[in-house]
Amino acid sequence: MARIGIVGVSGYGGGELLRLVAGHPTFELAYVAGESSAGQTLAQRFPWLAGRDEGALVIQPFEPQQLPALELLFVSLPTGKSRDPLSRLAQKVKVVDVGGDHRFVDGWTYGLTELPGQRAQIARAARLANPGCYPAAALLALAPLAQARLIELEGVVIDAKSGVTGAGRGGASAFGYAETNEDLFAYGLASHPHAPEIETALAQLAGAKASVAFTPHLAPMSRGLLATCYARPRNGVTSEQLCEAAAALYANEPFIRLTQMQGGAGPHTGWATGSNFAFLSYAINPRTGLVVALGAIDNLGKGAAGQALQNANLMTGQPETAGLEGLPTRP
């Protein structure tokens, strides 16, 4: 058994991590921390844990220098909140930072497992930066095309939509039910931290400069994320070549599902709900000639907690799919 902890357990990402860890065959939950929920037992905060050993754990304020003996710590805090406390954490504790403070930071490994060469690096990592939810979907869709140089990497357009849980629990009134129901809006138009994250990953994949126009939208649904990516094809590329490149890169990947366009429709976010799956589809628009690459995930699954658990499995020598075998929950 590997003793693990979760910081930010009362948030959406932390709560999803808790659900996954509770069903993990070899992870023992030994520590939980939160801010607003500190002092409560897990069973008080999450009644479904009543009667289980984990339910008796008391949620602690996060004091990085006063942790019990742990092999790995998940940290699910808002961007800007983890860099300082994690700088004071003992090096012997492995860390998966689900937030955005350590992506492409020196000393931290970027943790999108299916990218070429990443799996081996993740297995050796002691400090792991989970990808953002939008980059997880967009990069998985674009990676085969970038690696095979089937698309122009400058001027890629990413139109992406996420469920409200992607904004974090937070408590801000702008993301309440009345404000988000029957509404759809774009945000982060001036700048968004996921744009340079995507550009950096694409540039590393192809060994060439990449630039993206990235527009995120908040959709009136609880969870799910769809990234629709547009790029100019290179050298008369066909839709068959796009699909072949994806099939080659993702052969035998346990969580990637390549789907054919059906009647002009791409993958649905609901196909991934409650799972670590990513559904990808490819086409060339016959009117514009542009490549269209689509990625559908659960923003709390492959976009956050599921990917974090996949990384933690590799970092602790567990089977990569441990605790992630569950099928999507949407009927």
Sequence and secondary structure as in RCSB ss.txt:
>XXXX:A:sequence
MARIGIVGVSGYGGGELLRLVAGHPTFELAYVAGESSAGQTLAQRFPWLAGRDEGALVIQPFEPQQLPALELLFV
SLPTGKSRDPLSRLAQKVKVVDVGGDHRFVDGWTYGLTELPGQRAQIARAARLANPGCYPAAALLALAPLAQARL
IELEGVVIDAKSGVTGAGRGGASAFGYAETNEDLFAYGLASHPHAPEIETALAQLAGAKASVAFTPHLAPMSRGL
LATCYARPRNGVTSEQLCEAAAALYANEPFIRLTQMQGGAGPHTGWATGSNFAFLSYAINPRTGLVVALGAIDNL
GKGAAGQALQNANLMTGQPETAGLEGLPTRP
>XXXX:A:secstr
 EEEEEESTTSHHHHHHHHHHHT SSEEEEEEE STTTTSBHHHH GGGTTSGGGG B B   TTS  S SEEEE
   TTSSHHHHHTS TTSEEEE SSTTTT TT EE  TTSTTHHHHHHH SEEE   HHHHHHHHHHHHHHHTT 
B SEEEEEEEEE GGGG S   GGGSHHHHTT  EE   S  THHHHHHHHHHHHHTS  EEEEEEEE SSSS E
EEEEEE BSTT  HHHHHHHHHHHTTT TTEEE   BTTB   GGGGTTS  EEEEEEE TTT  EEEEEEE TT
IIIIIHHHHHHHHHHTT  TTTT        
